[in-house]
Amino acid sequence: MRDPALAVDDPVLAVREPVLAVRDLEVSFGGARVVRGVGYDVGAGEVLGIVGESGAGKSAAALAVMGLLPRHAKVSGSVRLHGRELLGASEKSLAAFRGRAISMVFQDPLSAMTPVYRVGDQIAEAVRVHQRMSRPRAAERAVELLDLVGIPNARQRARAFPHEFSGGMRQRAMIAMAIANDPDVIICDEPTTALDVTIQAQVLEVLKKAKGETGAAIVLITHDLGVVAGFADRVLVMYAGREVESGAVRDVYHRSRMPYTVGLLGSVPRLDMGRRVPLTPIEGAPPSPSRLPPGCPFEPRCPMAVPACALTEPSPAHVGPGHRAACHRSRELPVPAGPPEATAGPRDARGEPAREAAGATPPAARDERAVVLEVGGLVKHHPLMKGAVFRRRVGTVRAVDGIGFDIREGETLGLVGESGCGKTTALMEILELARPEAGRVVVFGRDTAALAPRDRLAVRRHLQVVFQDPLASLDPRMTVHDIVAEPLITHGRRDTGSRVRRLLALVGLDAADAARYPREFSGGQRQRVAIARALALEPRLIVLDEPVSALDVSIQAGVLNLLADLRRRLGLSYLFVAHDLAVVRHIADRVAVMYLGRIAEIGQVDLVYGGPAHPYTQALLSAVPIPDPDAERGRRRILLEGDLPSPADPPSGCRFRTRCPKFAALTGPPRARCVDEEPEVRPMGGDHGAACHHAQRFGVV
């Protein structure tokens, strides 16, 4: 009998017996309980989203269900598939179920596939393990599956090796393998985490198609609340190894009854909100599984904590039909009045609607402010070589092929685009402060082509960088004091002690942290150390290369708020390189969209996001999920076909035409123009330009 506490509001789903029933699942490694009493049901054709910060126990719970945890892990509880107990079953019994009745899509498909076997052979093997089928028929079935998940030229691609596929194609091939035997349950562990938003949208469409083809129940593990809002029927929120809230997606998102859930939703930059609503980060970091506090694990971070929270841990209790929350004060959280459509939007961790940021003094008009960085016609090509002994040039990789933009004092420019579009190459060319291959880079009014070594050192003092991975960019052998003081010493400063203390305080760290090492900090704290180091020499321009992409949303919000506050207080300018368009909308004044080494669209953020004119920008924005079930499910998607072309062999004319939905509908001279003539950025009104022969503003949010 299905647990009534886990019933759903949908009457169709409510009458179905669960395909997968998990009860009191416990996972321990040594003395650390990483999963503590988790339970859920999933019915046929139903999607359950499991969300939470890193370390919440999401993946450990999924691997326990699949029986894939290492031998030293201790697992207890119950996992029933069609009523048959899986926990404690022999490896032979589990092997018969895995891949046939229950399958898994892993986060990193390159690691999950065997690199020395062709993709088609691996899918065919998955078929033949569970079905009596000849090799030729299994190979044909592999081609059919690759075609089903949208792999172009499936018969030819089946003979390729995993490393010859792009990330999105590998993930689609992994889904093809997962559905090869029409399983009853598909567990997806962060299936879209490392993908660009356009590829993510394609993969989600493939998962929807797979669910339709197989009728399978899907357990979707992710940190992306927007993906869950648009795809899942129910959601389970985990914290410190336990369920803290669960229910229908609309209930959990619009009527959250647990401060942690409210905090997660308030931490997410929203494409449809921009800067109107400030982010509300969850202070602190999740507890270690081996050192949980005696009461509620969230109590040290909770703004609503009372003495009882530190004494006893609350159990999940009913707060509505099919809706449970584990909080002593769940019934005290304010519930929005009226329909969710009218009240949806971020709330702070107390459940109150988030208030608009306090208005600062309006800055001077853009054309009245000094230019701190000017890039014009920047080109960076890499030779494509072949041969080991007698090397010869066989082509050219056009990483950056003539881009231009400028940044004014106190301004943030967001540089966005898919992986491989040239963002990081452009960034490195600017940071090098050397003569570019072609074009010009002018920093603080000085052309980098004419800088002498002494001049270059002086300019570099006012131009600093914060990298994507703070652990890799901070020397693990140095204390935080030495890391932050290093640029001061390099430039002849002697008052490092007091200066380091002020810098740490400026980024929200304690003076005592100066004696610690990078490994002793959380990801968000390490990024704050990197920002403190970048601020040491009082720069005018900071280049930020994906500074929050590796952080949980709760930590990300704190870093974004810090960057916005520092810019306001210190008058900084930022070049913010990112692939997350929602983050860029929240922090940037202007945005430049790159595609295959060129600028596709550029302009003031509200103009570009409110009415994108280039088909590529329209597709990018339509693919960004919004953490609101009503808004997300009512949006129109523009799905791009295929992957980014190789920069070593870009298409003639418009580089986007091979994936452009507008080009596909053109005929005659307009179509020929796209094939023969490369478009330049042309004005679209105000501070807005697009490189498209047929540009037309179009609302997508």
Secondary structure, 3 states (H helix, E strand, C coil): CCCHHHCCCCHHHHCCCEEEEEEEEEEEECCEEEEEEEEEEEECCCEEEEECCCCCCHHHHHHHHHCCCCCCEEEEEEEEECCEECCCCCHHHHHHHECCCEEEECCCHHHHCCCCCCHHHHHHHHHHHHCCCCHHHHHHHHHHHHHHCCCCCHHHHCCCCHHHCCHHHHHHHHHHHHCCCCCCEEEEECCCCCCCHHHHHHHHHHHHHHHHHHCCEEEEECCCHHHHHHHCCEEEEEECCEEEEEEEHHHHHHCCCCHHHHHHHHHCCCCCCCCCCCCCCCCCCCCCCCCCCCCCCCHHHCCCCCHHHHCCCCCCEEEECCEEECCCCHHHCCCCCCCHHHHCCCECCCCCECCCCCCCCCCCCHHHCCEEEEEEEEEEEEEEEECCCCCEEEEEEEEEEEEEEEEECCCEEEEECCCCCCHHHHHHHHHHCCCCCEEEEEECCEEHHHCCHHHHHHHHHCEEEECCCHHHHCCCCCCHHHHHHHHHHHCCCCCHHHHHHHHHHHCCCCHHHHHCCHHHCCHHHHHHHHHHHHHCCCCCEEEEECCCCCCCHHHHHHHHHHHHHHHHHHCCEEEEECCCHHHHHHHCCEEEEEECCEEEEEEEHHHHHHCCCCHHHHHHHHHCCCCCHHHHHCCCCCCCCCCCCCCCCCCCCCCCCCCCHHHHCCCHHHHHHHHHCCCCCEECCCCEEECCCCCCCCCCC
